[in-house]
Amino acid sequence: MDEHEQAQRRHLNQGFGASLNNAFEIAMIPVLFAGVGWLIDAVLGTGPVFLAVLAVLGLTGTVAKLYYGYNREMGEMEQAGPWHRTSRDLP
């Protein structure tokens, strides 16, 4: 396997790792927040108020993190692309 193929395989594996990480965050962060909310509800004797609020907060925060991270990453790729020209490059 030559160096170019190794670089392509490494890039592909990094993409799989990032996707798995994102999926884990989407699944587990709201569950962990809901668990903390359940504990608070149990201590305070309230209904599932804290459970629901913290689960929604965890999901919202995770989605926002992924959204803004994706936009930042795409902006960096856009700036690095050969199609990006500044006013200095124009005739």
Long-range contacts (C-beta under 8 A, 24 or more apart in sequence): 22-66, 25-62, 25-65, 25-66, 26-59, 26-62, 26-63, 26-66, 29-58, 29-59, 29-61, 29-62, 30-55, 30-56, 30-58, 30-59, 30-62, 31-55, 31-58, 32-58, 33-57, 33-58, 34-58
